[in-house]
Amino acid sequence: MRELSGWGRYPKYRGPLLSPSSSEELAVALKRGAVIARGNGRAYGDSAIGLRHTLAMRRLNRMVDFDRSSGRLVAESGVLLQDIITAFLPHGWFPAVTPGTKFVTLGGMIAADVHGKNHHVEGSFRNFIDWLDVMDAQGNVRRCNREQNTELFDWTVGGLGLTGVILRAGIRLRPVPSAWIRQTSWVLPDLDATLAAFHEAESASYSVAWIDCLRSGSDLGRSVLMLGEHALPEELSDDAARYPYEIPVKTQRSMPVTPPFSLLSSGLVKAFNAVFYWNARRKREVSFIDYDSYFYPLDTILGWNRIYGRRGFMQFQCVLPLETARDGLQAILNETSRTGAGSFLAVLKRLGPQNGAFSFPMEGYTLALDFPATARMLSLLETLDEITLAHHGRFYLAKDGRMSAEIMHQSDARAAQFRQLRQNSGAAETFQSKQSQRLVI
């Protein structure tokens, strides 16, 4: 028996954690029923906590094959993204799509159909998956792709582990000229300027904005937009150009204990936001930073989620379609500012068109906010849910740990179809999470 939670450390449950090391052991574990696969525990809420049993997949972590001509990697689902980068970046290969942490498993990336800072031009992770091997409730392994077992492929990518257990996958990495990013920073005074800048920079390979969510009035939505391109060796300093795939060794810091309460008061967040914004104004517009600093800034602090205290925290992430995004973002930011509920992490990204049976992204803007897990913040998030619904948005289930089934089904008509598919295939009896029970999917 283990205490299990997502990265937000809210909600928490106790339950059995099984750790199969082979497909044979996994097939035996499935006979227990009501299980869900779990990678490295980086889903924020309860989507990787089993209704009765949870399957820890980290022991299935072998990289099986790599094609140097195409960049295709075959690996088991328990492989960490960090291990893929460590193995292949020195040879000029990098993930084609990456989330904001490298401490996720391949299976978790597939189950959430992760998106990155390049979704507006290249889409989500599904676009770089060639095939999957999925184990069903009877222990049978089926290979699926865009030509074979297509329905299973479509619903597994983004299906949160609810169609079966992902055993291994063939994915494509991308060639890169160095381990460095040419970052262009734009300091923007308000929400309208920020959205205009995203539109102007729509051809940039990577884009992400930090938003000061405690501002109001004429400053509402002030932000720093950070654009990125893979840097060429000739653009770098002499030392970096000589070894373009090496970056400086970083000092690994950690949050060693969990305080009894959140260390992130609204006053501290407000001060941090002011310093971040004004410091950005003093920096050069163009700078060269290593990939780790651009894609994974929080990974340098191990256990940063403990900063929110013993109760943990909740992340709210929605996507709003282009037609309603401006008004919806304004309403969300106004409500957040009005309550003084500053989010330490407030990130805005532009998303492009998306195919996928149950994937989160759609063309528009996605906003992610973090809040301490308190009754006051739960009330705020319910208000933000209603604002999202009013502007025809939907929610990222890999970040959710508290939404109601009613809100979920109102926001995403695909949920009913997914539930019916799971029942028809027999997956619903075996593959169940705390989240799937709560959301009735």
Secondary structure, 3 states (H helix, E strand, C coil): CEEEECCCCCCEEEECEECCCCHHHHHHHHCCCCEEEECCCCCCCCCCCECCEEEECCCCCCEEEEECCCCEEEEECCCEHHHHHHHHHHHCEEECCCCCCCCCEHHHHHHHCCCCCCHHHHCCHHHHEEEEEEECCCCCEEEECCCCCHHHHHHHCCCCCCCCEEEEEEEEEEECCCCEEEEEEEEECCHHHHHHHHHHCCCCCEEEEEECCCCCHHHCCCEEEEEEEECCHHHCCHHHHHCCCCCCCCCCEECCCCCCCCCCCHHHHHHHHHHHHHHHHHCCCEEEEEHHHHHCHHHHEECHHHHHCCCCEEEEEEEEEHHHHHHHHHHHHHHHHHHCCCCCCEEEEEECCCCCCCCCCCCEEEEEEEEECCHHHHHHHHHHHHHHHHCCCEECHHHCCCCCHHHHHHHCCHHHHHHHHHHHHCHHHHECEHHHHHHCC
